[in-house]
């Protein structure tokens, strides 16, 4: 139990540090980050540690884009939702279990269908 509490405290500290880095970004990057942040955290699965890692990668990408003088939409593209979905592709999400169940149900159905022939 103590390890879990230490992990939660560490994750919260890391989260605050990440948000402090966001505050240092130009206004347009902050605006887009806040919108993406709300979108991506709506999909967070498990204890959120995967999403914390993904958020850090997003901040690094935005920091690099800002340092290169790029407009934020040059980094994300104009389809920001598409950018988010692609960015979250390998991140654990709460919808993963539903997706796995749907695929499993289809496979079970097809296997039963093959047995009856």
C-alpha positions in Angstrom: 0.0 0.0 0.0 2.9 2.4 0.8 4.4 1.8 -2.6 1.1 2.7 -4.3 0.9 5.9 -2.3 4.5 6.8 -3.2 3.7 6.2 -6.9 0.6 8.4 -6.7 2.6 11.2 -5.1 5.4 10.8 -7.7 2.9 10.8 -10.5 1.1 13.9 -9.2 4.5 15.7 -8.8 5.4 14.7 -12.4 2.1 15.9 -13.7 2.5 19.3 -12.0 6.0 19.6 -13.4 4.7 18.9 -16.9 2.0 21.5 -16.6 4.6 24.1 -15.5 6.5 23.3 -18.7 3.3 24.0 -20.7 3.0 27.4 -19.0 6.3 28.3 -20.6 5.0 27.6 -24.1 3.8 30.3 -26.4 0.0 31.1 -26.1 -1.1 29.3 -29.2 0.7 26.1 -28.1 -0.8 26.4 -24.6 -4.3 26.8 -26.1 -3.9 23.7 -28.3 -2.3 21.7 -25.5 -5.3 22.5 -23.2 -7.7 21.3 -25.8 -5.8 18.2 -26.5 -5.2 17.6 -22.8 -9.0 17.5 -22.2 -9.5 15.2 -25.1 -6.8 12.7 -24.3 -7.4 12.5 -20.6 -11.0 11.6 -21.4 -9.6 8.3 -22.7 -7.1 7.6 -19.8 -7.1 4.0 -18.7 -5.8 2.2 -15.7 -3.9 4.4 -13.2 -3.2 7.1 -15.9 0.6 6.5 -15.9 0.5 5.6 -19.6 -1.3 8.9 -20.3 1.2 10.8 -18.2 4.0 9.4 -20.4 2.1 10.3 -23.6 1.5 13.8 -22.2 5.2 14.2 -21.6 5.9 13.2 -25.2 3.3 15.8 -26.4 5.0 18.5 -24.3 8.4 17.6 -25.7 7.0 17.8 -29.3 5.4 21.2 -28.6 8.6 22.5 -27.0 10.6 21.5 -30.0 8.1 23.0 -32.4 8.0 26.3 -30.5 11.8 26.3 -30.3 11.9 25.9 -34.1 9.5 28.8 -34.5 6.8 26.7 -36.0 3.1 27.5 -35.7 1.4 25.0 -33.5 -0.8 23.8 -36.4 2.3 23.1 -38.4 3.1 20.6 -35.7 -0.3 19.0 -35.3 -1.8 19.6 -38.7 -5.2 21.1 -39.2 -7.0 17.8 -38.2 -6.1 18.1 -34.5 -8.5 15.2 -33.5 -6.8 13.0 -36.1 -3.4 14.0 -34.6 -4.7 13.2 -31.1 -6.0 9.8 -32.2 -2.7 8.9 -33.9 -0.7 10.2 -31.0 -2.8 8.1 -28.5 -2.6 4.9 -30.7 -0.2 3.0 -28.4 -1.4 4.5 -25.1 -3.6 2.4 -22.8 -7.1 3.7 -22.9 -10.3 2.8 -21.0 -11.9 1.9 -24.4 -9.3 -0.9 -25.0 -11.4 -3.4 -23.0 -14.5 -2.7 -25.0 -12.5 -3.0 -28.3 -11.0 -6.3 -27.2 -14.4 -7.6 -26.1 -16.0 -6.7 -29.4 -13.2 -8.5 -31.4 -13.4 -11.5 -29.0 -17.2 -11.7 -29.5 -16.9 -11.6 -33.2 -14.2 -14.3 -33.2 -16.4 -16.5 -30.9 -19.3 -16.0 -33.2 -17.3 -16.9 -36.3 -15.8 -19.9 -34.6 -19.3 -21.2 -33.7 -20.5 -20.5 -37.2 -17.6 -22.6 -38.6 -18.4 -25.5 -36.2 -22.0 -25.7 -37.4 -21.1 -26.4 -41.0 
